Amino acid sequence: SVTLTEVSTGAEARRNLVEQLVTPVRYVQLVEQLVAAGVTTLIEVGPNRVLTRLNQRILPGKPVTILPMDVPQHPGREGLLRIQTVLASAPK
């Protein structure tokens, strides 16, 4: 995100995506803001666990669960079920 604010409409999402093409994304600030707001689980939906590793460097020692979807040992549906299980067992 370049604005560090939630988007709730398609128009806002489109504007945000356009801004990301010409403005640096403030990813570190975004992740820190999410955790400060009470987010306890981050799920990476993408290949190679790039954001998972980045999130681990940004949030060392923080009480946050960081889950990658792209785990070779748990492909496809098995990976989704793994994520579902972790989410279901997380404290409410």
N, C-alpha and C positions, 0 to 999 in steps of 0.2 A: 504494500500500500504506500502511496505517496502522501495521503492525507491523514493517516492514522485514525480514521473514523470508520465506523461501520457503514456499509452500503446496504440499502434495503429495497432499492428498485432497480429495474433493468437499466434505466437511464443513468442512474448513479454508477452502476457497474461499468457501463460503456465509457462514461467520462473518466472513471478511474483507470480503466485499461488503456485509454488513449494517453492519459497523463503519464502512465508508467513507461510509455515508449520514449518520452522526452524529458522525464524528470527522474532522478535517482530514487529507487525504492528504499524506504527507511525500515528495512526488515528487522534489524536488531531492536530498534525502538518499538516496532510493532509487537514482536515476541515478548519483550519486557513489559509492555503495556497490557497485553493479554493476561500474563501471569499476575501482574499487579491487580487486575480486575477480577481475579479469582479463577481463571482457567487452569484446570489441573491436568488436562490431557491434550496433547498435540498429536494429530495423525497426519502423516505424510502420505499423500496419494500421488505417487510419481515414481519414476525409476531411480535406481542406484543409491537411494538413501542419502542423497546430498543434503537435503534440508534437515533430516534427522541428525546427521553429524554436526551440522551448523547449530541446530538447536541445543545439542548437548554441550557445545562450546559456549554458547550464549548463557545457558542456565545451569552451570555446574553447581551441584549441591542444592538446587531448588526442588521443592516437593512437586515435581511435574512428571507425568508419565509421557514418554515420547515414543510413538509407535510408527514404524515404517510399514507400508503395505507391501513393498517390493522386497520380500524375503524369499530367497530361492528354496529354502526348506519348507515353506508354506505357500505354494503358488495358488493363484485364483481363489476359488471358493474357500479353500482351507485357510487362506490368509484372512479373508473376510470373517470367517467363523472365529479365528484367533482374536481379531480385533473386537468382535462382538462379545466374546468371553471376557476379555480384559475390561471392557466398558461395563459389562453387567456386574462384574465383581468389584468395581471401583466404589469407594465410599461415596455416599450421597450427600 
